[in-house]
Amino acid sequence: MPVSRRGATAVRALALAAMAVELVLAVGAWIYYGRLGAVGAPGAWLVELNWPWIAPLGIRLHLAMDGLSLLMVLLTAFLGLSSVVVSWREITQRVGHFHLHLMLVLAGVVGVFLAVDLFAFYFFWELMLIPMYFLIDLWGHEDRHRAAVKFFLFTQFGGLAMLLGILALYFAHASQTGQYSFDLADLARTNLAPAAAMLMMLGFFLGFAVKLPAFGLHPWLPAAHTQAPTAGSVILAGLLLKTGAYGLLRFAVPLFPEAARQFAPVAMALGVAGILYGAVLAFAQSDLKRLVAYTSISHLGFVLLGVYSFNVLALQGAVMQMLCHGLSTGALFIIAGLLQDRLGTREMGRMGGLWAVAPKMGAAAMVFAMASLGLPGLGNFIGEFLVLLGAFKVNVALTAVATAGLVAATIYSLWLIQRVFFGPSAEPPAMEDLRPHESLVLLAMVAVLLWLGLFPQAVLETSRAAMEYVAGTQVTATAEIPQLSTPGARIKGATPKFMEWTPTLSESTGEILQLRMLGVRIEGATPKFMESIPTKSESTGEILQLGVPRARIEGATPKFMESTPTKSESTEEIPQLSALKAGIEGAPRESRELTPRSEEGSRFRLQLTSGTRLMSFDGCLPVPLSAPWRGRFDHVSRPEFPDVPVARTAGVRPVCGLARPEFPDVPVVCELARPEFPDVMALAVPKGGRR
Amino acid sequence: MAGFVALVAGRALSKRLVAWIGVGSVAASMVVTLLVAAGYFAHRPPNGVYSQTLWTWIRIGDFAPVIGLHLDALSLVMIVVVTVVAFLIHLFSSTHMENEEGYGRFFAYMNLFVSSMLILVLADNLLLLYLGWEGVGLCSYLLIGFWYRIPANGHAAMKAFIITRVGDAAMAVGLFLIFWSLGTLDISQISQRAPQQWPAGCGLAVAAAALLLGGAVGKSAQLPLQTWLPDAMAGPSPVSALIHAATMVTAGVYLIARMNALFALAPVVQGVIVVIGAATMLLAAFSALAQHDIKRVLAYSTISQIGYMFMALGIGAWGAAILHFASHAFFKALLFLAAGVVIQRLGDEHDMFRMGGLRKQLPLVFWTFLAGALSLSAALPILTAGSYSKDTILTLLHAVPGGKTALAAGLLGVIVTSIYTFRMVFLTFFGPAKMQAERTNRLPESIPLVLLALVAAFGGVAGLAGQNANWPGLVQFVQGGSSVAPAAGEAAISHVALGAIAASWLGLAIAAALYLRRRPAPAGETESALHRLLAAGWGFDALYDRLFVRPWLWIARVNRSDIVDSFYEAIGQATVALHGMMSGSQTGRTRQYATGVALGTILFIALMVLLRFWHS
């Protein structure tokens, strides 16, 4: 449908206005909710909309926003606006049609970022796909059909895997509760056998990993990015890839926390592989857009690494990286598009020396190249640094390799600048520098990147609650433990487990409070095992009552839970053991408190639970020796039970690492040598008897 | 207070008045710095530290680095030297770079550099230090590649950035390790906690120190990451003077000095630092002997002199290292600026063998260069800044147990330093004139030369004369009353210093014998294999080319079309082929279809029969 010149301008203006309104609304929401303080409690929504849609199947149009969604919607509005602006001159054919598709994709993206009903989510997910296909296929470059088909097939394949996962979960939930629902909150409560959870998780993961794209599932990306029109590339790189990361954060991890944690090493390895592979491939390209496309694979590798590190630092870094990658890569695509528009080529071999004719563009490109190599002061650095910092705690080796990606990023970024803007210009091409509206867009992006680099806290605050939720997804289930002081306390909800009691130190007196041991029973599925540690009150020297050292609860799969009794400051006694912290096997432990036994500084108790490994560097204590003994004890991963790795601590007898033969996968509490409490030692029976 | 320094210097350019703004901002930051220094002495804080937190950068749980500045004796010395030298070099550049395209760009980068350097020095936590660290790296890259049209410059710039980034990556891992072990990146907290938590020589301390050393080695162009610095001479001379001699390349020295509490816990790493320092010092000094390009001589000389600083750091005498940094900043900046004038007046001639006799043509340059050369070679006892600081280091090496070998290396280094220094002087300024130099004197160029020459020539004696009860000397000021920092006065007159002076004169004599009268053939002739090896910096470039560059390029070339993609393409092609086979069978001929049905039936029946037999 041909549109007159005036009509075309009207269409562009309309799209521009729509995006501007969306941006204003998103910024307004940000300011409004930001003013309310920390954005959202963990797992709670800032605002939600819940309409019935297809009632018999339990399908609802349930949209909800938390800090993460808000940031993603902001990014969408910003990049949407930018892509309308950069298409102003580039798109001259079927202008109305083009903008229709553009707006449809953006609508789908916003929907994906907001939907918390899995059916609605899938609906929006597919809504993104088809108009994007047309954008590439109709307004793309020379090899557009092939690229569009490739894009479509890959994403469709991933979407199919995800759909299977959604349906399996839906029916599993329905068969357990008799209630049909696609709602995220309902489905998250489904009890799943580990194998089933793993399969479903893989379905979701495939869908998101294709979009991300993770290493091995990426080939659609260079083709699609290269062939798409500029706006298409910006949307693809800036937003569509983010939907994959967002899906992991919103669905794949919280729905299947245990499976996700088991899968984490694989996902992290994929992330690292993507970082390096993308970087090497980026360097190898001679097509400017293809180069930038491969850098996306490298940068999204950081996101994958961060998401599966399961600690707040890395998750926050991943969010930061998502935002900044959207801006910096989007900007590089805009520059590539402008160059193609002016020079008629994307081949870097035919460029060179362009700084002389287009210094403004060169300076802009320099900033974005620096952003993509992770220069401190720009937002990308914050993202990458936080991801690596968080991941280091989980896996030192992988992180060290990923850090080498920073060097590789330097190589390809500088190589890009060198080939395009530096060097001799073969013939001075009469190329126009940035036009005002182009400068405006790029300047805005530079400003935002700088702001994110120097004042990232505003963004980090916004996403903090959501990321804490993701990091501690499993913990929330047990936050509902009513009180543990009576035998037979019940835990409502999902998946928990074994418990153990950690005595805490009374701040005022320094003495260890008494601990009461109870037979806790857990309602619902998977039960359990329980053990208790007798402690001694320092003042009396006697061992307090010991509950059931080896309670055994009918059923299978022993798990683990820990809770810290608190002390009421006024009465000096523990009123009740309301669960402050319930840690569940495999849950991320930001840190553990070590409980001191005496002030001598040489003895302390370490609790080695499943999922815990002490880092041992010859002679280095993992905790500070000095008072006040609230050392942190890091690095958690899952050891094999028969021989829990052990810290060799200076001046202290080695901690035993052991498992009980009768409960092979039950964690064990180890006690440093305390000759005065033989009973205590008895709890920690090494395999094959006493030490 | 000190925050102004960074902010003022960070302001950049407008198109006109670039020189005024560019030089003026640095001048202003110098003035502020000097005022700050005066204030520091007037009201010395009880613990020797002023600090100011500007804002919290990131806060996620316990990870809460701030944007905060930290001024103590060490950073005070650093910022005074940095801003004074930077101001003189900016002043020099205002006319030296006059006719260059991109004048404004030049000053913008230079100002950005100064502000990054100040951030690096004043940062109170390692993450902010890392920001400044990468910032100076960026400016170094931009300024090496300043003349961007020449591909070689661009490649030199990339090389500099990439190689230092290798070190930076190690340093980043070091930061992760420190954060997760000590729970902080704040420098003073690290210095406090590390000794409490880590016994000396324990694995974590060694690992952390070694990783930080990686960063320092990259930035300061020490073995094995030294290869970028000679190529970095592609940048304009003021850049070489400021970044690649006086300030940025010594950032590694500063880092180790700043983290001295950590390094003290890792004696193994300290030993490695001494070895790296000594080896780099000697290798670079010998390489300097074989260069033709006057700036490359100075570049190798810089690497070599930083080697001395590393030797001092390795024995824990970081005060002495900072002293040598300060004197080196002045005399090496002077040498580079003077060399820059020579090169420019001769119409961009770098080859010393084509120079000669410039003593008469450029007298001012000659005398100032000579002052720098005397300082570098440490030939005059006590008087020059270079001999004062270098003799301090050598005396300290003598004082530590087991330092004899290092001392011997240091003395050998003095001989070689002296030889290449005076080789440079004789070739450039003595003998018959071979080229006609443009004889112009511009005041903004002359003033910095003269001032720097005064400091270089009389810095040592000034340092000694200034010592009294209140001011025990720079080493003590920076390091405090540490056992490895004997009074510098003793150092300068010790027998070790006498040995150093003798070594220096020996080198001078050798240089005179070789180059003063006889004029060896210019470049390209009569080069022995040894000479080629030295000229190429011991072949590290070739080695790294084989080890890293070529495999990288090979992988990139082989896998350009993405093997993963090929896999999926193959699936696609297989599908298409299968489709072709299937559709090929759709011939529309009834006879063929009937055959197919018949064959299928027979096959099926046969299968049934066979299965029946199988089971029975």
Interface residues (C-beta under 8 A of the other chain):
Chain A: K150 F215 G216 H218 P219 P222 A223 V280 L281 F283 A284 Q285 V312 L313 Q316 G353 W355 A356 M366 M370 L373 L375 P376 G377 F381 I382 F385 L386 L388 L389 F392 K393 T399 A400 T403 A404 L406 V407 T410 I411 L414 W415 Q418 F421 F422 G423 P424 S425 L454 F455 P456 Q457 L460 R464 E590 F617 D618 G619 C620 L621 V623 P624 L625 S626 R632 D634 H635 A650
Chain B: W55 T56 W57 I58 R59 I60 G61 D62 F63 I67 L127 Y130 L131 W133 E134 G135 L138 Y141 L142 G145 Y148 R149 I150 P151 G154 H155 A157 M158 F161 I162 R165 V166 D168 A169 A172 V173 L175 F176 L177 F179 W180 S181 G183 R193 Q196 Q197 W198 P199 G201 C202 G203 L204 A205 A207 W552 I555 A556 R557 N559 R560 D562 V564 D565 Y568 E569
